[in-house]
Every structure is written in structure tokens, then in C-alpha cells.
Amino acid sequence: MNAAAYLRPQSIAEVSECLTSLPEAQLLAGGQSLLAAWRLGLCMPTHFIDLQDVPDLNDIRPDDDALWVGAMCTHAQIAHSPLIVSQFPMLGALARGIADAQIRNVGTIGGALANNDPAACWPAGVLAVNADIVTNRRVISADDFFQSLFSTALQDGEWILGVRFPRMAWARYLKFEQAASRFALVGVAVSRSMKGQVRVAITGLGQGVTRWAAAESALSAQWHVRTLNNLDFDAAAAQTDIHASAMYRAHLVSVLCRRAVAAETGESAAMPARAPVVRAETMPAQARIQGSQLLPASPAHVWRQLLEPAVLQLCIPGCASLTLTQPEHYQAVVKIGLGPIAATFETQVTLFPELTQTSQTPVRCRLVVSGQAGALGEGKATILVQLQAIEDPQTQHVSTRLDWQATPEVTGKLAQLGNRFMDATARSLSQQFFNRFSAALSGDAPARGTSFFLYALTVKVKQWFQRFFER
Ligand SMILES: Cc1cc2nc3c(=O)[nH]c(=O)nc-3n(C[C@H](O)[C@H](O)[C@H](O)COP(=O)(O)OP(=O)(O)OC[C@H]3O[C@@H](n4cnc5c(N)ncnc54)[C@H](O)[C@@H]3O)c2cc1C
């Protein structure tokens, strides 16, 4: 975690000035996403620009026939606003369903929209009514604002002042929650304008909020649940991850959309009886991450180093100790930061090398890692590692291409934050491991107890001298 200065501007103009003069600074609203990402080293702002003293960002008020909600309004404020509860009930219900009371009391609508998390509720609610996002520079319609996951139309130096919600004849948001975080596994917002135009916005599919055009035109023509009977949401627009398959998510879209419409029309939301559709998709049981690394040593040497506890201890990020308990079985203590939790894992690592009949150097190896972080929960991963010799035809020097594929999973309390950041965290930790391992292979094996940074510096200086004298 890097150091960052803390600024507390007192006006909208001052915030805009700070953003222009400090390009690496980040706005801080409730810190619910930003501080967790910062702690994980996923962002490194030079400054936090805290918005909480800026006047006029907390207003909820009528704006002609629309509703104005300031960017710093918390989910709880929106959930309990009498104006919203009585006249814009979809927004109140959406806010009441976000996470838990602690997060609702601090998390803001501005932060949620700027973050554009692919499983967040606000992007669906805002897109379903095509609200205007008002920034310090312009007004952006929701149709133009959301670009893809974690990405919006906000430009450098631009920030959200508030949201203008148009009045609808009717709107409803329903979500099927991911049990640990309460983020949307799938969330569907349906709205009907005064002129009968229907919009359907969906969150939780994996690639950011999107609309369901076929349902919109069918429901605009005929406002009945049965209009949806022959419509299936296309699973190709959804993603498979550790929580759900694309097909399951697509099914949830249909179910939630039908329930939302039924809540207004009074019809049954039950799915029509239809012959089961045979689908080609086979669902991978869990999400995978993968990578590739070119290592400056032969496969035999790489393999020897992978079995060397002293090398492993220095290369595994956060590894406080590592002991060989029996051949190819290790026990380690590893400290990993997961959001606001710094977890210490008591870890078991078992290697299952795959040998060929002709060589003692394995071509493939499966590593089964399981770690227990006390009452916080458990982390598990199966990592497949494949080594392939690559010979330089000019120098005959042999290096190794190492391909890896991991299926990580965290459970228990850790899953609340861990699963949501797992992909990025696993990537970052794996990259650190292979960078260190690559450095270790370039030089001598590090001695037990050597500081890795001292060791890496020694290797770099050695390489520099070698290159200098080769010239
Ligand atoms: C465990 C957990 C469960 C959650 N469950 C849900 C859920 O069910 N549904 C849901 O919708 N959300 C959910 N959230 C998200 C949460 O409600 C917050 O809305 C979200 O994390 C943003 O937090 P924040 O407002 O504190 O913004 P911050 O974390 O302070 O900021 C987030 C990002 O927005 C930027 N930013 C902040 N304000 C502005 C602004 N005015 N203009 C431009 N950029 C800005 C920041 O620089 C940062 O990049 C959950 C979060 C957690 C941690």
C-alpha cells in the first residue's frame, strides 16, 4: 500500500482544480470500493480528494418534474427519503437492497456510478430510466455514460455532481443476490414511461450494465408477462464465473423480468411449460485465470528451483515461512491483503508432477494449494503448470516457457471481499511470484534469510556488469 496525501476541498470549484492539477489523484466518496482497491495495491493515487465537505452534493429535491439526487447521497439517505419513497419507489427499493446497513450508510450513488461495478445495482436503475448524469462539465445521458465494466464516459478531470431522474409511469428493480456480498448475481430494472415505452436494464452479467432490446420492444407493444413467453435472453451476453454459469444468469434475466412485470400487471410470473432446450454450452465449474512466463533457464533447472523451499519462500509474495514436510509436500505461512482484511493463511501445498517415460523432468505439474485463515475462511487453488523448452537457434541457449492456469476460490467471511477481487488479486500475486522466480533463475539461488529485495538488487547489478563486460 503506497502513501497518499489527503485533501479536503470545500467547494465544487476547488475539487475541479485539484483534479486538474493532480492527474494521479482520486476522488474519495465513502471509500467503499476505493479504499479496498487501494489496500490491495490495485490503484495507487498520489492524493485522495475527499468530497464530504463539499456543499450541495447531498441534496435530494424535486427538479421541475424530475428528481435531483446529489452525488454524495448515501444509499441509506436515498432509501429513507420521503420524497423518493412516495414518488420514486423503485429508487428507494433499489437503495434498500444494497449490501448491508454499514455500506448503505457510507456508500454513495456518485461513487457507485463512477465505479460502474458490473454487479452493482445503481447502473441498472439509472439506465432503465435513462437518467441524466450531471458532471462539472456537461450532462451525460445514462445511455452514453456506461461503457463497459468499471468504465464510464467520464473524462480526465470530470466528476459527477448528481443525477437527474425523470418521472416514470412505473418502474421496478429486482435482483438475485450473490449470497456473500449481496451484489447482484443478476439484477433487472424495468421501467415504463408515461407514453408506454418500456426499458429493461440488466446488471450482473459480467461485462457491465446492458439493455434487453427484444424484451423492450415486445413489452412496449404489449404490456403483459405472456409477451415474454417466447423470448430467451441470450446466454452469449453473460459470463460464467465461480458464482454462476452464463446460462443460469440468462435464465435469471427472464425470471426476474417476468416477476417485475407481473408485480404491476397482476399476472402469474411462472415460466411457461416448454420442451427443454438442449444447449451446446458446457459450464466450466469454476472461473480460471491463466498466464505465461518465459524463464531464463532450462526446464530441468526450473523444475529443480521450483522444488527448492528457500527459493519458493523468497518468491511467494507474503511468505513468512515454508517447510518441506515430505517429498513434494510443503507447509507455509502466507500473509495476503484481501480488501480491508490482512489474512494470514496456514497453507498446504502438494505437487503432483507428470513425468514422461524418457525423462525425469516433468512436462506438467499440478499444484494443489489450500490455506486456512482462522475464523475468516479458507482459500483454495488448483494450479496447472506446464513447462516447455525453447531453444534459441543462434545461441543454442535453452529457456523455458511456463504456462499456468489457476482455479482459485475463497470461502467464509473472506469471500465477501475476496471473491470480488480474486481475479485481480490472483493475477497480481502470480505476476509477483513469476517476476521473483524469474529473477531467482537469472542468478544464484538465494540463501535462506536473504531479503528478497537485496537479493533481486544483487541479481540486477550482476546482470548489468555481465552485459557491460560483454560489449
Ligand atoms: C461488500 C460490498 C457489497 C456491496 N453490495 C452492493 C450492492 O448490492 N449493490 C450495489 O449497487 N453496490 C454494492 N456495493 C457498492 C457500494 O454500495 C458503493 O456504492 C460502492 O462501493 C462505491 O463506494 P463509494 O460511494 O464509497 O465510493 P468510493 O469507494 O469512495 O469511490 C469509488 C470510485 O468512484 C470515484 N468517485 C467517487 N465519487 C465520485 C464522483 N462524485 N464523481 C466521480 N468519481 C467519483 C472514486 O474516485 C473511485 O474511483 C457493495 C460494496 C461492498 C464493499
The ligand as an ORCA input file, in Angstrom:
! r2SCAN-3c Opt
* xyz 0 1
  C     -19.361     -5.792      0.425
  C     -19.973     -4.806     -0.540
  C     -21.233     -5.081     -1.041
  C     -21.813     -4.199     -1.934
  N     -23.037     -4.513     -2.450
  C     -23.582     -3.703     -3.360
  C     -24.844     -3.984     -3.929
  O     -25.514     -4.925     -3.568
  N     -25.305     -3.139     -4.888
  C     -24.615     -2.022     -5.275
  O     -25.089     -1.278     -6.141
  N     -23.434     -1.711     -4.721
  C     -22.914     -2.512     -3.780
  N     -21.716     -2.182     -3.238
  C     -21.055     -0.949     -3.670
  C     -21.195      0.151     -2.628
  O     -22.515      0.299     -2.284
  C     -20.690      1.528     -3.101
  O     -21.663      2.201     -3.819
  C     -19.534      1.457     -3.995
  O     -18.580      0.622     -3.391
  C     -18.936      2.859     -4.180
  O     -18.480      3.266     -2.934
  P     -18.335      4.759     -2.506
  O     -19.562      5.514     -2.809
  O     -17.879      4.740     -1.096
  O     -17.229      5.324     -3.496
  P     -15.638      5.259     -3.344
  O     -15.227      3.901     -2.976
  O     -15.176      6.371     -2.462
  O     -15.248      5.606     -4.839
  C     -15.450      4.655     -5.882
  C     -14.878      5.232     -7.199
  O     -15.679      6.322     -7.647
  C     -14.903      7.527     -7.751
  N     -15.816      8.594     -7.317
  C     -16.425      8.712     -6.131
  N     -17.275      9.750     -6.144
  C     -17.193     10.295     -7.381
  C     -17.831     11.392     -8.018
  N     -18.742     12.162     -7.397
  N     -17.506     11.673     -9.309
  C     -16.607     10.891     -9.991
  N     -15.954      9.869     -9.426
  C     -16.261      9.550     -8.131
  C     -13.717      7.312     -6.830
  O     -12.597      8.107     -7.222
  C     -13.472      5.825     -7.036
  O     -12.769      5.602     -8.230
  C     -21.130     -3.017     -2.313
  C     -19.863     -2.742     -1.784
  C     -19.296     -3.609     -0.900
  C     -17.945     -3.271     -0.334
*
